[in-house]
């Protein structure tokens, strides 16, 4: 995060001791405004961190609740000229509604801007000796038009520009106001004092302001589209739920009244109100808008459901286990909103420069005026007419030849003023301010739509630099659900299916992962199980039970040794299973070993192709596991991972990642369990599977909602594409100003006869901001093509 932490009193202030508030901030026009808002907040006693987003018009503040009230911070910003309101608990929904309301009237604003632009073009045609339209080409008509424009559609720009200048924080509107009013004032002087020989150019402020109004309206529309993902997430949550009050009876209640433990009925076509677990019924859910999974997912009794997903086929009853801010959807909204507020470090330079941008431009405009007034006109008199009437710039060389023999009767004051105004107008701090937040806004939104929750722009910037990806094993590279891989019979009268049937009959009443694997395999083979009696389980060893007249022992080697049952005949198979990382389960009947079942956690289907693609991207892949070393090594060999380590504690994993970081590697860690949380926090980028624990997801920088390893690739691609877009935007913003400001100052005027009028300079400025916004929106199509 690019925010600066202010020095606070000696008492230790940890992130846990800070309260967080989000404000809706109005009146921000450019990166200079962002810098001004952040400065105002950071200067308040008790504020530790303040981060402002120009695109979403929001400020996120971490503060000491005992030292400052959030209402006071809102008042400070309002007093500083940025009307602000504290976003309440339902403020995200309010923000979404405000976004929609803000789009109303856009058509009218576009029509006004285009009409003004059309009238100003008519004025330019008249100046250029082209088409002359009665009345519309008259000076008094353009005087009235310019006056009405200043007091009408452009009044807000002038007021904000004056407010910024009066408070000592000039912004982009200040620059536009100076340019428009200067051109208007010079034209008024020329109109009432024709003996000066000045040219009236009332069409210039009209063109300038119409370009600004049109560009901003289109820019707002593009920003609105960029926030579609967040608004879509907010819209997923229904307002009511059907509470089951008695068997067969329900009552519709507001969603805010739903509590953990309640039973809710969800009918086909309804959205799941909150997170829960299915108690009755079976259905298919459309989870695309939450997890990015395009295919419907079958759900039955015992399965988890996520609030906001769409129930497609069957009526179900769910028991609520998460509500409000704890729900998956609420956490997603919070993460996406946070991602769009947190800045990428690359934005620091742009923010720093933007803070001084307006002052620098005003200084450059003054230098431009003084140079041309003092020396430029004297040195290059032939360029004066082109500066006065730049609409013939494409005929510059012909005009230069003609003007060598003409008497230049134009005031140097007018030439100097027009060039200085062009410098003020063409500069664009907006492009710098929008470069990073627009790309992050679009990138994080796309990620949310695809089930990739990224915590912020700083995460995207770091992720694109990863050169090493470290995986946990269980639940990450493997399914986390053991399955039967082999079944051997050592009794000629029993088939492998018979051995499995006996084992499943014994395990039918037990609850542990190995039992689940045996029962699942028996169910897949459609074996008929037999009821056993006198079943007794010894944790960590095995089970003994009676099946009619037979005594069955099922468990590990120590369990059979305790029952004095020989296992020598299975020694070779057990050694093989051990090398393969499989767990042997012995089956004995009446003190005789009759079978051996091997169980192993299987790799995810997508694990091998994902690792191959990571390697193809020149990323080093490693495996760290708490499982037995031989199991970790076997899995690494199977998946093509060269570096692996097993038997690791959570502290060992952290140490291994630290070692890689000390060697200069940028490390990403992919995990899912509680024991992975320290490693997720230590890694440069932590990626957590959504099927994992809450603490793992809270610690991670990127959450993979689909529980699919291919999303690791998608997350890296998203980060690289977004960061590349940020670099493109910043390169454009810096390059535009470096090229266009000297052009407006008349650098090419003496030799090439090229000059910019204030109106066309305003058009360039409006285009520069739009270019950044549109380039960011292109990220949607680029990622869609690669999906």
Phi, psi and omega in degrees: 000138186273001179289153180257133178275123181285151175296126178247171182303165185304332180302134184294130178242113180260158178305329181293334183272359182261138173273160182235135176225146178240132182243141167273121187245127178257161172089004179274128184245334187206180180296332176296323176294319178302314180298321181293318179295315179298320179297316179301317182291316184292336179281350180283136180298129178097351179274127180263314184223135176224124180230131185240138178247120183292322186289314181271358179054048182229149175235126177255128187232132168256128187214164175271113186298331181282350184246340183208143176263140180299328178298325178295320179296320177297321179294322179298315180293320179298318179296329181280001178100011178236086182309126187225150176225141176289130178282120183279185184302324178261021185294333178295319177294320178297320178298318180298318179295320179297322179300318181292315180299322183297339181278345180293140180084005180296320180301318179295319180294320178296318180298317178297315181297318180292322179297314178298319179298320179297316179296320181291328177294323177300320177297321179293323178297321179295317179297326184277004179080019181265228184292135176242122181250124180308145180068305184294340179261000182284150181297318183293327176298315182288332174296313180296318180298314180296320180296314179296325178296317182294320183270349182253258186302328185265005184300320180298321179296315181294319180296315180293321178298319179292320179298316179298316179294319182295327181271005179077018178230069180299143183231193182298321178296330176296315178298314180297319181296316178300315181296313183293314182292325178295314179296319179295315181296317179297322180291323177297316178301314180296327182287317183274344179232071184296340181292347178289336182080014178281157176265139173276131177225061177296336179292338182294307178297327179294314179296316179304308184290326178292321175299317181296313181297317180294314181298319181291323179295314177295324179295318177298320179296318179294320177297320179300317178295325181293336180264013181301321183298314181293317178296325178296319178296318181297323183285348183292328187280121179289163182273341183226170177215155179261105181278129177281113182265334178198163179307120179082003180236138179226162177221133179280124180231156176298146182300327182296341181269355179289136181237158176301135181099342178295154175252126184240142174262135179234118182269161177303136182092348178268158174272145175294122186293315185215173177292143179190193181228136183290126177260329181209143177097171179216143184201179169241142182243142171265108183255014189302316185286344179259314185254347184085359180283119187282331183271144176299148183246128179284133180231140178223184184304131180097344181280149177279147174232151185250133177300138181099345178280158188259125176281120189262319194240314189239155175283134181226159172241128181242150171259128186286131174237353176211137178223168173055226184292344181276347183290156181300317182296317179297321178294322177297314180299317179297317181295316181295317179297319178296320181298326183276354177258320182291136185266153171278144179304331182296340181284346183302316181298317180296318180296318181296314180294322182296331179297332181250004190299310185299316179298320180296317181294318178297322177294317179296322178296320178296317178298317179300314180299312183294322182295309183291326179289324184271321188228326188300312182295325179291320182287324184229070182296333181291344182271353187296314183297325179291324178293323179290320183231078186283001183290349177259024185302331181287345177251031189303315185292321178296317180296323180299317180294319181293318185290343179297336183250011179251154176273123182272110183245059182229138183293133176296336179296318181293318179299311182297321182293316181297319179292321178294319177298318179299321178297315180297320187282321188285338180295146187221093174288341181299319182300319177296318182290329183271344189306308182278308185298326179294316180295318179293320179301312181291315182297313180293326177295315177299318178301316180298320179294334181259010178081023178244108181261111182255133188284344180172174180296328178295327177293316179298321181293319180289320184299328182288347180262001183300136173237354180221132176240123181251131181251143162282166182264287189293123179084352180246291174279337176250169183286339185080005180235100182302150178221159179285128179252329180218151175217114182250145175245134177249012178240119183304337183273355182242134173274164175306323178296324178296318179298316180294322179296318177298314181297316181294325178296321179290321185278354187303329182258010183253165183225090171203163188303321181292322177297318180298322180294317180294316180294321178297317179295319178296322179293320178295327178275000178056047179273143178271122184268156181246142178288135178251165179232164177052044179281134179222130182250135173249109184306135178084353182237293182172197185231145171234138183208165178252131175235100187055245182263006185257144174256122184251133172245132180223123180168201182271181184297322179295326179294316178290324177297322178296329178269006179060042177254120182292143180234017185301322186295341181261006187301313182297316181295321180296319178298319178296315179298321181297318178295331181273358180077026181256151181262122179275139174239121183272142176238123181231142177235122179051052174069015178236133177289122182245344182194165180222130180244130177257133182233138179211151173281121187273149177295151173297148181300327185269000187298312184297308179298327179295315180294321178297319180289326175298318178295322179297336177270014179064032175261136175279133183243131179228160179235127175237128185219148173274355179286173182302144181306319182294327178292315179298318181293322179295316180295319179300318179296319181294325184267352180083029178262123185283325185247123179213158177210135180242176179064030186263136172278167175305322179293324178296320179296318178299317180296319180296320179292319178301320180298317178297319180294322178293335177278000177096010181273147171261115196249133170250138180240132180247120181208181182213345188260172177301320182289352178269347185303315178299320179291322177299322180287324183287324183297154176299321175225122176258128178243122184247137174285137183293338178287351183279196185278160180299319183294326177294318181289327178290331182276332187288155175273330178229130178251128181263099188291334185277351183058045182226128183296335179298340178288343172297315176296317181297321180294318179293321178294320178298315182296317181293318181294318181294316181293323175299322179294322177300314180296320177298315181297314180294321178298318178295314184298313179292315182297319179302310182293322180294328181271314190284327181295312175299324178298316179293330181285354176094023180299323182268000184293313184296318188267322186247354179067030181254123177218157180247133173282160178302323180297310179292329175298320176296323177297317177299318182296315178297321180295325183297318178293316179298325180298318179296315181296312181294321178298323177293320180293334177299339178303328179300311182290321181299314181287329178294322179293329182272349183290000000 
